[in-house]
Each structure stands twice: as C-alpha cells, then as structure tokens.
Amino acid sequence: MSKKATRQAYGEALAELGAKNPRVVVLDADLTKSTKTNIFQKAFPERHFNMGISEADMMGTAAGLATCGNVVFASTFAIFGAGRAFEQVRNTIAYPALNVKVAVTHAGISVGEDGGSHQSVEDIALMRAIPNMAVLVPADAVETRQMILAAAEYPGPMYIRMGRLDVETIFDEGTYEFRLGKANVLTEGKDAAVVSTGLMTQEALKAQKILAEENIHIRVLHMGTIKPLDKEALLAAARETKFVVTAEEHSVIGGLGGAVAEFLSEALPTKVIRIGINDEFGQSGGAWELLEKYGLCAENIVKTVKENM
C-alpha cells in the first residue's frame, strides 16, 4: 500500500487549485518547507506570502485579504494556528465568517521528537467550540486533495488538520468523493462501530482485519468532517451495532469522541468508548513509539472492542 503525508498532498493540491482559481492566496508562518506550501510558492510566487514567525499577524492579514474577495489558506503548525493565534482566528476570521481556511500540519503527538510543547492535542476542541468554524481532518493524501479543492468552494472559515507522517493511502483517487459533513462507511459489521478520523482510520482498518479473523465484525466509519458532524451516519451506527468506539490522535476531551458522545447522549443514548490522549501532554519520542505508548494503534482498538463485547 502506498504512503504519502497529508501535508505533501496539501501543498500539491494548493498548486493545482492555484492554476484553476486566481483568487487563491496562500500565507505561511516561516514554515513553507514543512507545511509544503513551497510547492504553491514556486508556481505562484505573487500569491504566496511568508509572514514570518508571526501567526497572529498572519491571521489578521488573511482576514483582510478575504474581505477583498480572495480565498485564503493560512498555513502553519497546529499548535500555533489553533493555540498561539486563537484570538485572531476567533475574533478576526470566524466572528465575521470570512473566507479563510486555517490549514495546519504537524498535528497530534506524531510530531514526535519535538515533544509536548509542539504536540497539539487540544486543537480540535478549540476549533469546534468556535461558531461558524467547520473542522476537517483527512485520513490520507487522496482525501486531503479533494478536501482542499472542496474547501476553496466553501464560502466561510474552516480549520483543516493534517499530520507530519506519511500515512497509508486508503481511498481510491478514481472513485472517492469527499463531501463536506458526510462520513464514509469503510467496512460493515454489527458487533461494534469504530468512528475514526485522521491517521487513526488506517489503524481502525487494521483492527477490523484482526477482529474479522476472530469472527468479530466491526463497522469502520471514517469521519473526515468533525464539524458539522454526520448525525445520520452516527444514528445508523448506534442503531445497527452494539456500541461505538471513537479513535483520534487528540485529547479524548472535546475532539471527535466528545462530539460523538455529546450528540448520541441526546439523540440516542449509546455506549461510547473514546480512544485518544487521556488528559495529558505528550512526550518526546519516535512518532510510532508515541502512538503505541498512548494506545493510538490497531492493537488497542482490538483490545477495546473485545473488552466491551
């Protein structure tokens, strides 16, 4: 199975988009090589602006450019885009509902050796809480490309969360269609539903195969859009399986698991078990070592499903 980082797909999609739409403008906070906006920069230098290590200024500039009719992608690491520039994202971009896409990379603990100070595990919760803000997390490079193209057609603020690592290609470029607010049922099963996002979807699919060998069949539901949530797909999963497990590279507080639990507790009370970071900061280490340490792996999904059968 091929692998590509979602941030790489982001840079390539921006360049593709730039050729189609002259109103697309890209900003970056002195991380052009890491966020891969250097691909767009090379193709359209007149529409790429390196704002320096100044995320708050970058968000204000993005808002100003959006008021002039531009489609603006403001790019940086997740810890800075959602954290350092929170007030500007909230008050300057989301409050007036401007057409700015806050596109962040290096989210979650898979940043690895950079340690807890650079591992954003609260950003989905922060962005979900802001009115007008849509929140998207792709599973692979194919979905990232389609998500970025779709984002340019969406007339409002978005938070798009990408990672650092190469991840497995899950979707077929020729057949996959990203739809804002719609989940993807990747496997069918009635014993449990695993609702996943980001790189945890590849782990959910691995878990599905392991469990199937023991005659345990789970529904894997990939949630590329966390806000707005696909309530119809969640209701179907809750009705048609025995319980729900959520899996995300984020705190269990306020992220995908929080969103699913909030919705189902009111709409159709269902047992929901959340896999994620358990209210603690990350540590420095190898990316895959950290993912395993914090239980963000197929083996822990298998264990969690079997314990709750």
C-alpha positions as CSV (number, residue, x, y, z in Angstrom):
1,M,0.0,0.0,0.0
2,S,1.4,3.4,-1.0
3,K,2.1,6.1,1.6
4,K,2.1,9.9,1.4
5,A,1.9,12.6,4.1
6,T,-1.3,14.7,4.1
7,R,0.8,17.9,4.3
8,Q,2.5,16.8,1.0
9,A,-0.9,16.4,-0.6
10,Y,-1.9,19.8,0.8
11,G,1.0,21.5,-1.0
12,E,0.3,19.7,-4.2
13,A,-3.5,20.5,-4.0
14,L,-2.8,24.2,-3.4
15,A,-0.7,24.3,-6.6
16,E,-3.5,22.6,-8.5
17,L,-6.0,24.9,-7.1
18,G,-3.9,28.0,-7.8
19,A,-3.9,27.1,-11.5
20,K,-7.7,27.0,-11.6
21,N,-8.6,29.9,-9.3
22,P,-6.6,33.2,-9.5
23,R,-8.3,34.3,-6.2
24,V,-6.4,31.7,-4.2
25,V,-3.8,33.2,-1.9
26,V,-1.5,31.3,0.5
27,L,0.1,32.6,3.6
28,D,2.7,30.8,5.7
29,A,4.4,31.5,9.0
30,D,8.0,30.7,8.0
31,L,7.3,27.0,7.7
32,T,6.9,26.8,3.9
33,K,9.1,23.7,3.6
34,S,7.4,21.9,6.5
35,T,3.8,22.8,5.5
36,K,4.7,22.2,1.9
37,T,3.3,25.5,0.7
38,N,6.6,25.9,-1.0
39,I,5.1,23.9,-3.9
40,F,2.5,26.7,-4.3
41,Q,5.1,29.3,-3.7
42,K,7.2,28.0,-6.6
43,A,4.3,28.0,-9.0
44,F,2.6,31.3,-7.9
45,P,5.2,33.4,-6.0
46,E,3.0,36.5,-6.5
47,R,0.2,34.9,-4.5
48,H,2.3,33.4,-1.7
49,F,3.3,35.4,1.3
50,N,5.7,34.3,4.1
51,M,4.5,36.2,7.1
52,G,7.4,35.1,9.3
53,I,7.1,33.7,12.8
54,S,4.0,35.8,13.4
55,E,0.9,33.7,13.4
56,A,-1.4,36.3,14.9
57,D,-0.4,38.8,12.2
58,M,-0.8,36.2,9.6
59,M,-4.4,35.5,10.7
60,G,-5.2,39.3,10.6
61,T,-3.7,39.6,7.1
62,A,-5.6,36.5,6.0
63,A,-8.8,38.2,7.2
64,G,-8.0,41.4,5.3
65,L,-7.3,39.5,2.1
66,A,-10.5,37.6,2.4
67,T,-12.5,40.9,2.7
68,C,-11.1,41.7,-0.8
69,G,-12.6,38.6,-2.3
70,N,-9.7,36.2,-2.0
71,V,-9.8,32.6,-1.0
72,V,-7.1,32.5,1.7
73,F,-5.2,29.5,3.0
74,A,-3.3,30.4,6.2
75,S,-0.8,27.7,6.9
76,T,1.3,26.8,10.0
77,F,1.7,24.1,12.6
78,A,-1.4,23.1,14.5
79,I,-0.1,24.2,17.9
80,F,0.5,27.7,16.5
81,G,-2.6,28.0,14.3
82,A,-5.1,26.9,16.9
83,G,-3.1,27.9,20.0
84,R,-1.0,31.0,19.6
85,A,-3.4,32.7,17.1
86,F,-6.6,31.6,18.8
87,E,-7.9,35.1,19.4
88,Q,-7.3,36.2,15.9
89,V,-8.9,33.1,14.4
90,R,-11.9,33.5,16.7
91,N,-12.5,37.3,16.5
92,T,-11.0,38.3,13.2
93,I,-11.8,35.3,11.0
94,A,-14.7,33.3,12.5
95,Y,-16.7,36.1,14.1
96,P,-17.3,37.8,10.7
97,A,-17.4,34.4,8.9
98,L,-14.6,35.3,6.5
99,N,-13.4,33.0,3.7
100,V,-10.2,31.9,5.4
101,K,-9.0,28.3,5.6
102,V,-6.8,27.8,8.6
103,A,-4.8,24.8,7.3
104,V,-2.5,23.3,9.8
105,T,0.1,20.5,9.7
106,H,2.1,18.6,12.3
107,A,-1.0,18.0,14.5
108,G,-1.1,15.4,17.3
109,I,1.7,13.5,19.1
110,S,3.1,12.1,15.8
111,V,5.2,15.3,15.6
112,G,7.4,13.0,17.7
113,E,10.7,14.3,19.0
114,D,9.5,17.9,19.1
115,G,7.8,17.0,22.3
116,G,4.7,18.1,24.3
117,S,5.3,21.8,23.6
118,H,4.8,21.2,19.9
119,Q,2.2,18.3,20.0
120,S,-1.2,19.8,19.5
121,V,-3.8,17.5,21.2
122,E,-6.4,20.2,22.0
123,D,-6.8,22.0,18.7
124,I,-10.0,20.2,17.5
125,A,-11.7,21.0,20.8
126,L,-10.7,24.7,20.5
127,M,-11.8,25.0,16.9
128,R,-15.1,23.0,17.4
129,A,-16.1,25.5,20.0
130,I,-15.9,28.5,17.7
131,P,-19.2,29.4,15.9
132,N,-19.1,29.4,12.1
133,M,-16.0,27.2,12.0
134,A,-16.0,24.0,10.1
135,V,-13.5,21.4,11.3
136,L,-12.0,18.8,8.9
137,V,-9.4,16.0,9.4
138,P,-8.4,13.9,6.3
139,A,-7.4,10.3,6.5
140,D,-5.0,10.2,3.6
141,A,-3.5,12.1,0.7
142,V,-6.4,11.3,-1.7
143,E,-8.9,12.8,0.7
144,T,-6.6,15.7,1.5
145,R,-6.5,16.8,-2.1
146,Q,-10.3,16.6,-2.5
147,M,-10.8,18.3,0.8
148,I,-8.6,21.3,-0.2
149,L,-10.4,21.6,-3.6
150,A,-13.8,21.5,-1.8
151,A,-12.6,24.0,0.8
152,A,-12.0,26.6,-1.9
153,E,-15.6,26.3,-2.9
154,Y,-16.9,26.7,0.7
155,P,-17.7,30.4,1.5
156,G,-16.6,30.5,5.1
157,P,-13.9,29.7,7.7
158,M,-12.5,26.2,8.0
159,Y,-9.9,24.5,10.2
160,I,-8.2,21.7,8.2
161,R,-5.9,19.5,10.4
162,M,-3.1,17.5,8.8
163,G,-0.2,15.4,10.1
164,R,3.5,15.1,9.6
165,L,3.9,11.4,8.9
166,D,3.5,9.5,5.7
167,V,0.2,7.6,6.0
168,E,-1.3,4.8,4.1
169,T,-3.5,5.6,1.0
170,I,-7.0,4.4,1.9
171,F,-9.2,5.9,-0.8
172,D,-9.1,5.4,-4.5
173,E,-8.5,8.6,-6.4
174,G,-10.7,7.5,-9.2
175,T,-13.8,6.6,-7.1
176,Y,-13.5,8.6,-3.9
177,E,-15.7,11.7,-3.5
178,F,-15.2,13.9,-0.5
179,R,-18.5,15.5,0.7
180,L,-18.5,18.1,3.4
181,G,-20.3,16.8,6.5
182,K,-20.6,13.3,5.3
183,A,-18.8,10.3,6.8
184,N,-17.6,7.2,4.9
185,V,-18.6,3.7,5.8
186,L,-15.4,1.7,5.0
187,T,-16.5,-1.7,6.4
188,E,-19.8,-3.1,7.5
189,G,-20.3,-5.0,10.8
190,K,-22.8,-5.3,13.6
191,D,-20.6,-6.1,16.6
192,A,-19.4,-2.6,17.1
193,A,-18.8,0.7,15.2
194,V,-15.4,2.3,15.2
195,V,-15.6,6.0,14.3
196,S,-12.2,7.3,13.4
197,T,-10.5,10.3,11.9
198,G,-7.1,11.3,10.7
199,L,-4.4,8.6,10.8
200,M,-6.4,6.6,13.2
201,T,-8.6,5.5,10.3
202,Q,-5.8,3.4,8.9
203,E,-5.4,1.8,12.4
204,A,-9.2,1.2,12.6
205,L,-9.0,-0.7,9.3
206,K,-6.1,-2.8,10.6
207,A,-8.1,-3.6,13.7
208,Q,-11.1,-4.6,11.5
209,K,-9.0,-7.2,9.8
210,I,-7.6,-8.6,13.0
211,L,-11.1,-8.8,14.6
212,A,-12.6,-10.4,11.5
213,E,-10.2,-13.3,11.9
214,E,-11.9,-13.9,15.3
215,N,-15.3,-13.6,13.8
216,I,-15.9,-10.2,15.3
217,H,-17.2,-7.8,12.7
218,I,-17.0,-4.0,13.1
219,R,-18.2,-1.1,11.1
220,V,-15.4,1.4,10.4
221,L,-16.8,4.9,9.9
222,H,-14.3,7.5,8.8
223,M,-15.3,11.0,9.9
224,G,-13.4,13.4,7.7
225,T,-15.7,16.2,8.8
226,I,-15.9,16.6,12.6
227,K,-18.0,19.8,12.4
228,P,-20.6,19.7,11.0
229,L,-21.0,16.1,12.2
230,D,-22.7,13.4,10.1
231,K,-25.5,12.8,12.5
232,E,-27.4,10.4,10.1
233,A,-24.4,8.1,9.9
234,L,-23.9,8.1,13.6
235,L,-27.5,7.3,14.3
236,A,-27.3,4.4,11.9
237,A,-24.1,3.1,13.6
238,A,-25.7,3.4,17.0
239,R,-28.9,1.6,15.9
240,E,-27.2,-1.1,13.9
241,T,-24.2,-2.1,16.1
242,K,-23.8,-2.9,19.8
243,F,-21.6,0.0,20.9
244,V,-19.5,2.8,19.5
245,V,-15.7,3.3,19.8
246,T,-14.1,6.6,18.7
247,A,-10.4,6.8,17.7
248,E,-8.4,10.0,17.2
249,E,-5.0,11.5,17.6
250,H,-6.3,14.1,20.0
251,S,-7.4,14.5,23.6
252,V,-10.5,12.5,24.5
253,I,-11.9,15.8,25.8
254,G,-13.6,17.9,23.2
255,G,-12.5,16.2,20.0
256,L,-14.2,13.6,17.8
257,G,-15.0,11.4,20.8
258,G,-16.5,14.3,22.6
259,A,-18.6,15.3,19.6
260,V,-19.9,11.8,19.1
261,A,-20.7,11.4,22.8
262,E,-22.4,14.8,23.0
263,F,-24.7,14.0,20.1
264,L,-25.6,10.4,20.9
265,S,-26.2,11.1,24.6
266,E,-29.1,13.4,23.5
267,A,-30.3,11.8,20.3
268,L,-29.9,8.0,21.0
269,P,-28.1,7.2,24.3
270,T,-25.4,4.7,23.3
271,K,-22.3,3.2,24.9
272,V,-19.4,5.3,23.6
273,I,-15.8,4.4,24.4
274,R,-13.2,7.0,23.5
275,I,-9.7,6.2,22.3
276,G,-7.3,9.2,22.4
277,I,-5.0,11.1,24.6
278,N,-6.2,10.8,28.2
279,D,-5.9,14.4,29.5
280,E,-2.2,14.6,29.5
281,F,0.6,16.2,27.5
282,G,2.7,14.2,25.1
283,Q,6.4,13.4,25.4
284,S,9.4,13.4,23.1
285,G,10.0,10.2,21.2
286,G,9.7,8.4,17.9
287,A,6.3,9.1,16.3
288,W,5.2,5.5,16.1
289,E,6.6,4.7,19.5
290,L,4.5,7.5,20.9
291,L,1.4,6.4,19.1
292,E,1.8,2.9,20.5
293,K,2.5,4.3,24.0
294,Y,-0.7,6.3,24.1
295,G,-2.8,3.5,22.7
296,L,-3.3,5.0,19.3
297,C,-2.8,1.8,17.4
298,A,-4.8,-1.1,15.9
299,E,-3.9,-3.3,18.8
300,N,-5.6,-1.0,21.3
301,I,-8.7,-0.7,19.1
302,V,-8.9,-4.5,19.0
303,K,-8.4,-4.8,22.8
304,T,-11.1,-2.1,23.4
305,V,-13.6,-3.7,21.2
306,K,-13.1,-7.2,22.8
307,E,-13.3,-5.8,26.3
308,N,-16.6,-4.2,25.6
309,M,-18.3,-7.1,23.8
